[in-house]
Amino acid sequence: MNHKTTHLMLPRRLPAAVALALLSMSAVAQAQQDDTMQKVEITGSSIKRAVADQALPVTVVKAEDWLAQGMVTIDDILMSMSTASDYVPNTTSGVGNSANMRGIGTSRTLVLLDGKRLNDVPINPNSIPVSALDRTEVLRDGASSIYGSDAIGGVINFVTKKSYTGASLTLKGSAPSKSGGGESTGLSFIAGKGNLSTDGWNVYVTGDINNQNALPQSARPNITSDARLASAGFPPPKLTKGGNAIPANVTLADGSTKVGNITIGGNPYYASGCLAPYSSPGLNNTCTASYTANSLALTKESQEASLFTKGTLMLGEDHKLSASLLYSSIYNRPVKNPTFGINPSIANFPALTIGPNSKYYPGKGIVPAMPGITNQKLTLAWSLYGDLGPTVLDYKTETTRLTVDDEGHLGAWDYKASFWSALYSTRTSFRSGFVNSYDLLAGVANGQLNPFGLQDQDGKDYLSSISTNGQTANAGLTRMNGVDLSGSRELMTLPGGAVSLAVGGSVYHDFSYNSIPATVALSGGQTGNTAATNQSASRNVAAVYAELDFPITKALDVDLAVRTDRYSDFGATTNPKASFRYKPAEWVMLRGSAGTGFRAPTLAERYFGATDGPTGITSTTYNDPVLCPGGSPGATTGGTALPGYNPSTVCNARQPINTGANPQVGPERSKTFNLGVVFTPTRSLLVSLDYFRVQLRDSIGQLTQPTLFQNPAYANLFVRDPKGNLLYIDDRLTNMGGVRTDGIDLTTTYNFPKTRWGQFGVQLDGTYVHEFETQVDRNGAWISSVNKFGPLDANVMNFRWKYGASAKWISANGNWTSTLNQQYKQSFEDRNSGTAYHVIDQYTVYNWSVQYNGYKQWSLMVGVNNLFDRDPPAANYRGEGYSSGEASPVGRTYRARATFNF
């Protein structure tokens, strides 16, 4: 089934036949044998209990069920969870996809490995090898009372295998039906020895290697064709004013726009058609770049390798000692366009200018003359794409994690003591397309570089001499060490069963370090020399918690939990939670929970890069709302510079902005509420409806850049000097008003009667969002962002309705399994910043897979993703031309996997 999902809220006395019908097709066939009859600990509670007794909305999926659907990485798993994440290919970033439950942000979804936190900031989940997984557990309500401050949106727990005996090797790969890139290959292995029951020990090692090829834009020209771009509201190039282009556009450096009656500015090659294929004629005698920003690579190249090993030793019947080690290395190579803007991301960086001493000055013989331009200094808006090609960065992330667990029984207590240590390191380096900006300015000034065309041999040699390729752009390190201790026992007996108590505590130290070398990235393909910056920050966090479970009657169970966390830099916070399970009849069960949450800002949000002044430039060009009036709110064209101000800096230009950390940012607080019902009217049918509501106040965030320019209420964030010049826009992280969302999760599963052809079943998992509202300022208005983008999260898509549906077949002999999966997302209002109004089309995609296990040592799987080869919808919200936050641009893709068991 879609996720082959087990909702752990089935009636306590569910008949065995019904349990088999619901669980065997829906996920935990083996878990039913191992766990249903004994008490286990499930995400969301510290008290061990029977699986069917769980009273929280937890979804459990066995690892083999993911594999049967062709899942290769943790990314694949996350992208298929309707409540857990949004697809973000991140073609221009080294960051991987992250879980974003309820759409309230990745930092508010807690990701666990074997019940322990991975980090205090979102990390690439592909650091966890799929081959090590036993199951995934998704808790769809807040769990701050159990796991800590950042479990506001929900919890995703990746549970590794307890033991493994034997060995297997898996080869896997995928290939799009269209050529040009996007292929993937990989292998995984697992080997283990020892039996915990008979030998008293087990050790296994497993690893994954995955390689993803980039998909260039040229391989899918239909996705960003002129017709598609026009349908999304992009104006034709001739209707836009050129910015950074090759050849460069020019303005007078002193800000003048006229000499006598002659309007100054434009491009010396406008009349001859600019320089194809790099640019084409635009408005106001300018040349406009013929490519869209950040779209040269539709998907990025990546390599991922992970290794996990675990050893377990039984110390008698009541005690077990285990240790595990995880290592992963993730390598990404994103591609984007190089440009040279006049507002690079270092404060007070000089503008790129050319004077009459250069042989490339317009009218000196090589470059055509321009009306009104004689010997004035000119400011250039230049792209180096023709000479340097796209800019390519190398991102490398390494994860090392050691965990030691001791668990067992002491008298009436079940206990578990754990020590864990984790090290995360990141490094970004310049691979190709980067040069030192200061040397670039000098090369233009002295005539060695031609900003109006491709370089001659001397120019090429000069660019090569100032290249910074291979140098480190920045590096970071996070180290966490912690100790956890918990215990549970039965206290007394009530009519419904034994009252259970769980208590626990944890202490961990969080340390982060960030280093920016003397050569740092400025904008698009340039680097510059500045003083090296090394920053570090740390905090200690201690917590205690308690949980009580009261089975008041056979029908009613109530659970109470409370947790107190103390941060060395914030003080203490206490968060309670209450939940219940009520089963008035055999065929129906009610469940609900309510609790509070608290999220402290991460070390990076509070300390790293905190400064007064610009830390970068806007992601796209804007008109200064004061110095370039006349355009529509938030416009990038149509304005006119005020007298005395340089139009190249105040109109259609990237503006200086501070988007860094803020030492004054405080914690977030939340309230969560869930109420659900589970129906099992027949042995083959399950229907669950869960209402959720999340209220977040003092949310940490920053305004989106279009909001800053479109709303005059934020004029106070534009910091200016006494003459009115814009110094920077203050868009640092801060505590906003809040976020509130509510809706319904729906799951229904039906298994048809068995036939001689086998067993058929269908399932639907969907989420209907009734409300998603953002309050930018405390006590301000609430702004709806259901089916449209909100004022804070620029690219988060909160669909009113989205679902995954599936049909599954298992042959009568059990050798064949086939799944047809449908993923649906409703239409969505586009960002529409500076463009015509556009609505992103609804998106439906089908995936199919079939697996054969009839051979003694072999298991084979083949499948097709995007069965009908549907293109992603056209969109303008990222400036890429297609909805990259909703769908993959790769198209129909064939997948295959073969496993050999030794």
N, C-alpha and C positions, 0 to 999 in steps of 0.2 A: 504494500500500500504506500501511498505517498511517502510517509516517513515510517510506515509500519509502526504506528504510535501506540504506546500503552499509557492511558491516563490512569494514574494510580489512585483512583477514587472509586473503584468498583465496590459494590456492596460487599460487606464483610462476609456474609454467608452465601456468596454467589455459588450456584451449583457448579460442580466440576465441569460438566459439559459446556455450560455457558462460558466459563473462564477459558476453557480450551478454544472455543470458537472465537472469542474476542482476542485472546492473547497470542495464539499460535500464528495468526495472520498479521497481527498488529505489533509484534515486536519482540516479546520476551519469551520465546519458546523455551530456551534454555533457562532463562531466569525463572520461569514458572516452576520448572523442576527443582531448581536450586534454592529459590528464595521465597516462593509463595508459602511453603510449609514451615519456614523458619524465619526468624526476625532478622532484618537487615536494616542498615542505615541508608536512607534515601535523601537526596538533596532537599533542603528546606527544614530538616529536623535533625536534632542530635540524639533522638531516642530511637532505638531499634524497634521495629515492629513488622508485622506481616505486610507484604506488598499491598494487599487489598485494603489495609486499614489506613493507608495514607490519605490525609484530608486536605492536601494542598494541590494546586493545579500543576502537577509534574508530568512531563512527557519523557518516556524512556524509549530509546531506540538502540537496538543491538547493532554492533559494528558490522556483522555479516549482512544485515539488512541494507546498510548504507552501501556496502560493496556490491551487493546484487543490483543496485541501481546505477552502477558505474562511477560512484564517487571515488576520486583519486586523492584529494587533499582535504584538510579541514575547511578550507575556503569553500569547496564544493558542498560540504555539509551545511555550513552556515548559510550559504546562499539559498538553500532549499527550505529553510525554516521560515514560515510565514510571519512569525512574531519576533524573529531573532536578529534580522539584519537587512541591510540594503546592499545591492550589488554596486560596488565602486571600483572600477578597474584601475584607477590611479595611474594613468599612463605617464604622468609627469612627476610622480612622487615615488619614493622608495618605501613608503608605508604600505603594508598589506591591508586587506579587508579586516574589519572588526565588527563584532556583534553590536547591534544598536537596537535593543529591545524597546518596543513601544515608540521608537522614533525620538526618544528624549536624549540621545547622545551616547556615544561609546563609553565615555568615562563613567556612566551610570549603570552600565551592565557589567556584572562581575563574572569573570571567566576563571574557573577553577580547574586544577589538575589533581585528580584524586582527592577532592575536597579541600585543597589548599590554594590560596590565591597565587596567581602567576606574577602579578606586578600591580603597582598603583596607577599605572597609565596603560592605555590600550596598546597591545602588542600584536605582532603578526601571529595569528593563531596557527599558521602552518609550521611553527616551531614544534608542534606536537605531531609525531608520526602516526598516520592512520593505522599502520600495522600493529601499533601497541594498544589500540583501543579495544576495550570490552564493550562499552556502551557510552552513549551520551545521555545526560539527564538535564532537562530544561525546566526550571522553575519559573513560571510566568507571573509571579507576584513578587513584591519586595521581600527581602530576607535580611535586612540590616540587623535584626535582633539576633541572628545566628552567625552571620559571616562577616559583618562589618559594614563600614560606612557607605561603600559604593554599590551595594546590592539594591539599588532603588528600582531600576527598571526590571530586574530579574537576574537569574543566575544560570549560567551554562557550565555544567560540570562534565569534564572529559575524564572518564574512569578507565584506567588501564587494566589489562588482564591481571588477575591474581596470580596465575601460574600458567605455564605452557610446557608441554612435552612433545617432542618431535621436531620437524624442520620443514620449511616450505620456502619456495622461491617464486616470486610473482613478477612477470613482465607486463607492462601496460603502456598504452599509447593512444593518441587521438590524432585525427587528420581531418581538416575541413574539406567539404566537398569541392570548394573553390580553391584554386592554388594561390600561392603568394605569401604564405606564412601562417602563423597561428598554430602550428603543430606542437604536440607535446609527447614526450617519452618519459619512461620512468621504470624503476624496479623497486621491489621491497622484499625483505626476507625476514624470517623469524626462526629461531632455533632455541630449544629448551630441553632441560633434562631434570629428572627428579620428580618424585610424587610426594606431595605433602602428606597424604594419608599413610602411605606405606614406608617411604624413605625418610619422611620428616623434613624434607628440604626440596627446593626447586629454584632453578636459575634459568633465565632466558634473556636473549638479546634480540632486538629487532631494529630495523632501519628502513628508511624511505629515501629514495633519490628521485627527484622530479625536475624535468627541464621543459621550459615553455619558450617557444620561439616567438619573437615579436611579429605583429601583423602591421605592416606599413599601410598608410592611408592609400597609397597607390594601388594596393591589392583590392580595395573595395571602393572604387571611385563613385559607385552609385550612392553610397551613404552620404557623401558630401558633395554631390553634384550641384550645379547651379540651380536646377529645378527644385531639388530638395531643400537647399538653403533658402531659396525664395519662399517655399511653402512654410518654412519655420519663421519667416519674418525678417531674414537677413536682406538688406538692400543690395542691389547689384554694385559691383566695385565702382562703376562710374558715378554712383550716387553717394559715395562716401568720400570723405576727405582723408587723403593719405597721411599716415603717421610715419613710423619707422619703415623705410622701404629701401630697395636698391633699384635704381639710383636714389641717393638721399634727397629728401625734401628740405627746403631751406626757408629760413626767415631771417630778418635782420636781428643781430645780437642785441641791439639796444632797445628792441621792442617796437621800433617804428614799423608802421604798416604801409606808409606811402612816402614817395619821393616826388614832390610836386603833385601832379594829378595821376601819377602812376602807382598802382597797387603793387606792393612788393611781396614776393613769396611764391612758392610753388616748386616746380622742378624743371631743371634745364632740358630734360629729355621728354617733357610732356608732349610737345608737338610731334615728336617722332614715334610716339606710342610707348614710351617708357622702355623697360628692358624685359621682354618676355623670356622665359616664363615666370620670372621672379615678381613682376609687377605689371600693372595695367593702369590706364588713365583713370583718374578720379575727379572729384570736385576741385574747384579753385586752382586749376592748373597743377594739381599734385599727382603723384604716382602712388597707387595703392597696392600693398602687398597682395599677391595672388594666392596666398595660403591663409588658412585660419589658424589662430593661435592655438598651440598645444595639440595639434591634430596630425602631426606628421607620423606618429605611431598610434594606431588604434588600440593595440595592446603592447605591453612592454615585455622585453626579454627577462627571464628570471631562471635561476637555478636554486633548488632547495634540497638540502641534505639534512637528515635528522637521524639520531641514534638513541635508542632507549634500552636500558638493561635493568633488570630487577632480580633480586635474590631474596628468598624467603627461607627462614629456618624455624622449625617448630621447637620450642623449648618446653617440652612436656605437652600435656593435653590442653593446658589453659593459657599458654603464652606463645606468642609468635613474634619474631623479629624479622623485619624486612628492610631492605635498602634499595633505592633506585637512583639511577643517574640518567639525566637527559642532556643531550648536546645537539644543537642544531646550528646550521649556517645557511642563511638566506641571502641571496644575491639578486638584486634588481638593477635593471639598466633602462631607466626611462629616457624618453627623447622629447625635446621641445625646440621651438624656433629661437635662434639667437637674434637679439635686437640690441641696438644701442639707443636708449632713451636719454633725455636730458635731465631726468630726475632719478639717477641710479640710487641704490639703496644704502648709500653712505651719506650722512648729513654733510651738506655744503660741498658735495662733489662738483667740480667745475663742469660747465656745459661743454659739449663737443662742438668746437668751432673751427672755421677755416678762414684764413686771411689771404690777402692778395699776394703774399710771398709764395704761396703754393702754386705749382705749375698746373694743378687741377682746379684752380679757382675759375668759376664761370667767366668765359670771355677771354681767357688767357691763351687760347689756341687749341687746347685739347678738349675742353668741355664747352658746349655752346653757351653763348652769352644769354643773359636774362634782362628784360627791360628794367631800367632803374637801378640795376646793380653795377657798381663801378669798382670801388675799392673798400666798401664797407665790410666789417667783420660779419660773418654769417654763422647762424646756429644751424646744426644739421640734425635731422631725424633719420638715422641710418640703420639699416639691417645688414648684418654680415653673413646672411645665409648663403649668398652666392659664393663667397670665398671660404667660409668655415664649415658650411653644411649645418645640419642640426646640432644642437648641443646635447651631449650624452654624458650623463652622470653615472657613477658607480655607487650603489648603495649596498652596504654589507652589514648584516645584523647577525650577531652570534649570541646564543643562549646556552648557559650551562646551569644545571639545577641538580642538586643533591638532596635527597630526602631519606631520613632514617626513622622508621616507625617501630614502636614496641606496643603491642596490644594483647589483651587477654582478660583474665578474670582474677579478681582479688576479693575473696569472700562473696558478698552479694553484689559487688560492683563489676561492671564491664568498663575497662579503661583503655585509653589510647594516649600515648605520649609520642610526640614527633619533634624532630629537629629538621629544619630545612634551610638551605642556603642557595641563593640564586644570583647569577651574574649575567647582566645583559649589556652588550656593547654594540655601538653603531658607529659606522664610519662612512662618510660621503667624500668621494674624490672626483676630480674633473677627469673625464676620459677623453673627450674630443670636443672641439669647437670653442675652446676657451682661451682668451688672451688677457694680458694685464691691461686694465683700462687706462692707467696713467701713461703707459707706453703707447697705447693706441692713440690717445690725444696728441702725444708728441709726434707720432708718425704722420698724423693728418696735418698738424701745424707745419712741419718741416717739408712737406711735399712728398714723403715716401709712400704714403697711402692715398689711394684714389677712392673717395666716398661716392663717386658718381658712376662706378662701373666695376667690373671685375679687375683684379690686380694683375699687373705685369709681373715678370719674374722677380724684379727687385721688391715689389710689394709683397709677393708670396714669401720671399726669404725673410722679410721683416716680420710678417705675421708669425712665421715659424720661430723666429728668435724671441718673440715675446709670449709664446705659448705657455700656459700654465697647466697643460694637460698632464695628468699623473700626480698632481699635488693634492693634498688633503684639503677639503673645504671645511669640514667640521667633524668632530668626533664626540661621542658621548658614552657614558658608562653609568649603569645603575646596579647597585649591590644591595641585596636584602638578605638578612639573616633572622630567623625566627624560631620560636619554640611554642608548641601547642600542647595542651594537656586537657583531656576531657574524661568524664566518667558518667555512667548512668546505672540506675538500679530501680527495682520495684520497691514501693514503700508500703502500700496497703491495698486492700481489695475493696472495690466498689461493685455494685450489681453488674456493671458492664465489663469488669475485668480489673487488672492491677493498675494502680496509680504509679506512674513512672516519673522519675526525676533524672534530669541531666544537668550537670554543671561543667564548666570549663573555663579556661583562660588562655591567653596567648600574649606573647611579647615579641615584637620584631623591630629591627633597626633598618631604616630606609636611607640610603645614601645615593646621591646622584652627582655626576660630574659632567661638565660640558666644556669642550675646548674648541675655540675658533682660531686657527693659525693666523699668521700675519697676512697671508694671502687669502682673501675671502671672496665669495661670490657677490657680485653686484647685481646686474640685471642681464637677462638673456644670454650670453656668451662671454661676459666680461668678468674680470677679477681685478682686485685692487689691493694695494699694500696699506695695511693699517696695523696698529698695535695688536699683538696677540691678546685674546681674551680667554681666560680660564676661570670658570665659575664652579662652585660646588655648594651643596646644601644637604642637610640631613635632618631626620626627625626620628624620635622613638615613639612607638605606639604600643600601649598595653590595654588589654581588654579582659573583662570577666563577663560571663553570661550564665543564665539558668533557664531551664525549660521544665514545665510540669504538664503531664498528660493525664487528663481525668476522663476515664470511660464511665460516665455517670450512669448510663444504662447501655443495654445491648444496641440501642438505636442511636444514642447521643454520646459523642466524644468531644471534649473541649481541651484545647491545648493553649497554654500561656507561656510566653517567653519574654525575656528582657536581657538587654546587653548594655554594658557601659564601656565606652572607649575613651581613653585618655591620650591626647596628642601633646607632645612636648612643646609644640608651638601654637596650640589652640585651647588647651584645657580639656575638660571632660564633657561627654554627651551621653545621655541614656535614651535608649529606644526600645519600647515594648512592642509586642505583637500578640494578638489573640486570633485563634482559628477554631473552627468547629466542623464536625461531620455529623449529619443527622439523617438517619435512614428509617423513615416512617413505614416503608413497605419494601418488599423484596425487590421491586422493580424500579425504585426511585431513591436517589440520595441527594441531599442538599449539602453544600459546603460553603464556607466563607472565611474570610480573614480580614484583619485590619491592623495596621501598624504604622510606625513612623520611621524615618530614615534621616541620615546626616552624612554629607560628603564633604570632607575637607579638601581644599584645593591641593592639587598635586604640587610637588616641589617645583616642577617646571612652570606651572601656572602662576606660582607666587614669586619665584625668585630668579629664574633664568632669563636673562635679557632685559631685566627691568631697568628702564632708563627714561629720562625726560628728553623728548626730541624724536625725530623720525627714526624708525627702524627698518623702513623699506618703502616701497612705492605701491600704489594701487595695482590690482591685478589686471585692470584694463584702463583705457583712457576715459577721462571725464572733463567736462568744463568746470572751472572754478565757479561756484554759484554766485560769487560776488564780483569777481574780476572779469568774468566772461558771461555776462547775462545775455538773454535773448533766446536761448534754447529751451526746450521743454524740461521739466524737472528731471534731473539725473541724466540729461542728454550728453552725448559725446560729440555732437555736431550742432550747428545752427546758431551758436553763440557768437558774440563779437567782443573782442578784448576792449576793455576801457582804455582811453588814451594814456600812454605812458607805460603800459604793461605789455610784455612780450607775448604775442598770441601763441607762440610755440610752447610756452610754459603754462599758460592759463587756459588755453582752449585745446580740447581734444588731446590732452596730455596725461600721462600717468602722474598722479599727485603724491607728494610725500605723506607717509602715514606711519603711525606707531601702533602696531598690533601685538606688542610684546606682553611680557608678564607684568604683574602689578603686586607689589608687596602689601598693598592694602586690601586685596581681595579676601573676602571671608568665606565661611562655609555655606553650603546649601542645606536646606531642610525639606523634608518631604512627608507626605501622608499617602498611604496606599490603602485601597479597599477593593475586595473581591467578593463576589457572591455568585455561586454557580449551582447548577442542577445536572445530575447524570441520570438518564433514563436507560433502562435495559428491559424494554417491554417483551422481548422475545429472546430466545437463546442466541440469535444471530445478529441482533441489532443493538448498537450503542449510540446514543445521542447525548452530547454534553454541550451545555451553554454556560459560559462564564462571563459575567459582567466585571469589568475592571475600571478602576479610576485611580489616577496618579495625579497628585498635586505637589508641585515643586515651587518653593519660594526661595528668594535670594539666589536664583540660578546664576551660575558663573558662565559668562559668555561675552560676546562682542557683537555689535551691530554689523549686518552685512553692508558691503560698500555701496550697493545701490540705494539702500535705505538712508545712508548718510547724505547722499547727494539729492535724494528725492524729497526729503522731509526737512523743511526749514526749521523745525523745532530743534534740530541738532546743530544749528549754526554755532553754538557755543563750543562745540568740539573742534572747530576749525581754528587752530592757534595761529595768530597773525602777528607780524611786527608792527611798530607804530605807523608804518606807511601802508599797511593793509596787505603786504605780501604774505602768502601762505607759508608758514614755517612747517607745519605738519598737521595732520588730522589725528586727534587723540582717540584712538579706538582700541585702547588697551583692555585686557580682560577686566571685568568688574562684576559686581553683583547686580543683576538685573532684577526685574520684578518677579516673574515666575512663569511657570508652564503648567498647564493642566490638560489632561486628556482622559477620555473615557470611551468605552466601546464594548463590544462583545466578541469573544472567541467562540467559534463553533467547530465542533468535531463530530462527525458521524461516520460510523463504520458498519458495514453490512456484509456478512458472509453467506453466500448462496449455498443451498444444499449440495453435498458432494454428489458428483456424477462419475460415470466410468471414464470421463475425460479429465477428471481431477477436481480441484477446489477453486472456485472463483470468489473474489471479494472486491469491494469498492470502498473508498474512503474519501472524505473531504475535510480539509483543515482550512479554515478561513478566519479572517479578522475584519470586523466592521467597526470603523472608527466613527463614533458619533460626534466627538468634539476634540479638537486639538487647538488650543489657544495659547498665545504668548503675551505676556505683559512685559513690555520693554522697561518701563519705569515703575518703581513702586507706586501703588495707588493710581497707576495709569489705566488706560483703556486696554481691554483684552482684544487681541487681534487673531482672527481665525486663520488657520493654515491647513484646513482639511482640503485635500485635492488642489492645493496651491502652495507656493513657497511662502515661508514666514519671514519675519524681519530679522531673525537671528541666525538660523541654520540655512546657509545659502543653498545647499544642494540636498537637503533631506526631503524625501518625498513621502508625505503622510497620506497614503491612499485611503479614500473612504472605504473601499472594499477591495480586498485581494484574497486569493485563496490558492491552494494547491489541491488538486483532485487526482485520484489514481485508481487504476483497476489492476488487480494482480491475479495471476493464475499459477497454480502449482499442480503439476501433473499427478496422476493417480499413484505412480511409483515414486514420486518425490524427486526425480532426476532433473526435471525441467522446471524453471521458474521464469515468468515473464511479467514485466511491469510496464504499463503505459501511464505516463504522468503528464498532467496538464498544470501549468502555472499561469494565473491570470492576474493582471493589474489594471485597475480602472483608468480611464482617461484623466488627464491632469493639466491644470492651467500652467502654462509656461511662465518663465521669469519675465519675459517681455520687457526687459530694460533697454530702452532706446530703440525698440523694434516694433513692428506691427503686432497686434494682438494675435496670440497663437495658443492653441490647445494641443497638448501632446496626446496622440491617439492611445486608446487602450492597447494593451499588449498581451497576447496569448501565445504561449509556446508549448510544444509537446515534446516529450522525451520518451524514448522507448528502449528497453533492454531485455535481453534473454540470457539466462544462465543455465549451463548444463553441468551436472555433477555425477553423471553416470559412470565415468571412468574411475578405476580404482585409485589412481594417484593424481589425476588431473581434474581441474575445475576451470571451465571456460566461460567467458562472458563477452557478448558483443552488444552494441547499442548505438543509438543515434540520438544526439541532442539537437534540438530545434529541427524536428522531423520535417516540417514544411518550409524550412529555410526562410523564415521571416526576418526581414531587416529590422533593426531597432527603430523606434519611432523618431521622426524628425523633431528637433528641439533646439532652443536657443539659449537655455539657461547656463550652460557652461561655455558657450561660444564655440562648441565643437561641431554643431550641426546635427547631432543626434543625441538621443537620451542615454548617455553613458551611465547614468545612475540607475537605470532600469533594466537594461538588456545588454547582452554581449554583441559586439559587431562582427564576430567571427563567422556567424552563419551556421548552416547545417554542418554538424561535426560527427564523424564516425569514431566510436570508441571500442577498444578491445582490451581484454585482460586474460592472461593465462597463468594459472597457479599449479605448480608441481609440488606434491607432498612427498617428501623422502621417507 
